[in-house]
Amino acid sequence: MKTASLNTIAQRFQALSDPTRLQLLGRLRHGERCVCDLMDVLDAAQSRLSFHLRVLKEAGLVSDRRDGRWVYYSVVPSALEEIQEYVEDFAPKYRVLPAAKGRACCD
């Protein structure tokens, strides 16, 4: 059952279209991470990292929580499930029949 709108799905695909953001999701798939851990892993300045995390958060792909001065990020599993459902809908659901011999398809 699809719960996300096409606009939401498009925004999520756009967020996924950057290698740095894909790397971030890869790091988050093992559980919640502090932003300081993500900086070390990606060797990225905090401003660059914050931009990419904001894009992922606005797309609904990650969530955050503050604990003192640190912010922790985690993947939103339901958002990834919605993307998976959408992509699975592209799989053929029928068998393509061969065209009749000697006849073009649009004759």
Summary of the structure (lengths in Angstrom):
residues: 107
radius of gyration: 19.9
end to end distance: 38.1
largest distance: 74.1
contacts: 260
relative contact order: 0.17
helix: 50%
strand: 13%
